[in-house]
C-alpha cells in the first residue's frame, strides 16, 4: 500500500509563488511516474505536470514557463514550484504516483491541497 502526503498549499496573491511537496510512503523501489493534477470547482481534474523516474518532465500548456516539477528518487518525493501564479490557478492540487514493477502500473492519489490565488 502507498500513501501520498502533500503539503505546501495556501493563499497567495496573483504574481506570487507557492511550493507543493508530496512524499510517497510504503512503495519501496517500485515508484515510476510522479506528478500533479488539479481540480477547480465544477471542473474536471486536469494534469498540471509530471515526471518519470528517469527525469523526463511534461507540463500543461497553461503552466509552462511558470511551474517547475522536480523529484528526489531516493526520498520518493516530488515538488511543484509554482511562480507567477494567476487567479485561474486556484484549485485543489492532487499528487499522484504510478507504482509497480512493470505495466500496467497502479496509480495512487494524495488527499489534495488547496491553492487559492487572489487577484
N, C-alpha and C positions, 0 to 999 in steps of 0.2 A: 504494500500500500504506500502511496506517495501523498504527502501533504505539502501544499504550497502556501507559504506565509508571505503576504505582501505588506509593504509599509511605504510611507512617504507621501500619501495623498494629502490634500488640503485645499485651502482657499488662497488664491493669488490674484493679483491684478493683471490685466492684459499687459503683455510685454515682459512679464516676469518668468521665473523658472521654478520648476519642481523636479525632484529626483525620486523615481519609484524604484524600489528594490523588491526582489522576490527570491526566496530561498526554497529549494525543493529538498524535503527531508524524507529519508526512508527509501531512496531509489538506488543506492549503490552506484554501479558503473553503467547503468542502462539508460541514462538520460540521453536523449537525442536533441531535437529542436526545442528551443525555449523562446518565449516571446510574450507579446501583449496584444490584447484586443480591448475595445472599448464599446460601451453601450450608453447612448444618450436616451433620455426619457422618450418613449414612444417610437424608438428606432431599433433597428436590428443591431446585433453585435458585429462589429467590423474589425478587421485586422488593422493593427497600428504598425507593429514592427516585429520581426522575427529574426532568429539567428540559429544556424545549425551548430552542431558540436564542433565542426571544423572552422567556424568563424564567419561563414558567409551570412550576410545580412540582407534583409529586404524591408522596405518601408511603404506605407500607403503614400500615394502622391500628395495627400493633404498635409503630411508632416515632414516630407523630405526637406532637408536643409535646416530643420528646426529641432528635430528629435534625434537622439543618438542611442542606439542599443548596444550593450556590451555584456559580456558574460565571463564568469570565472568558473571554469570547468572543475577545478579542484574543490571548489566550495558549492557547486551546483547552484550558483547564483546568477541572476540576470538583472541588469539595471537599465532603466529607461531614463535618460536625461532629457528633459523637456524644456526647451528655451523658446523665447519669443511666443509665449502662449497667447492664444486668442480665445475669446468667449466661446467660439464653436468647438473648442477642445474640451469643454465641460462634459463630463461623462463619468460613469463608473468604469474603471480600468481593471481588467482581469489578466492575470498572469496565467500562462499555460506551459505545459511541457509534454512532450511525446516520449513515452517510456517503452522500452522493450529491447530485446537482443536483436530482433530482426523484424521487418514489416510483416503484418500490419502492427503499428505501434498503438498503444493506448494513450489517449490524451487526458490529462488531468488539468483541473482548473483551480485557481485560487478563489478566495471568497469575494474579492473585489475591493477596490479602494476608490473613494470618491475624489475626483478632481473638479474643482469649481474655479472658473476664471471669470472675474468680474470686469466689466467694461469701464 
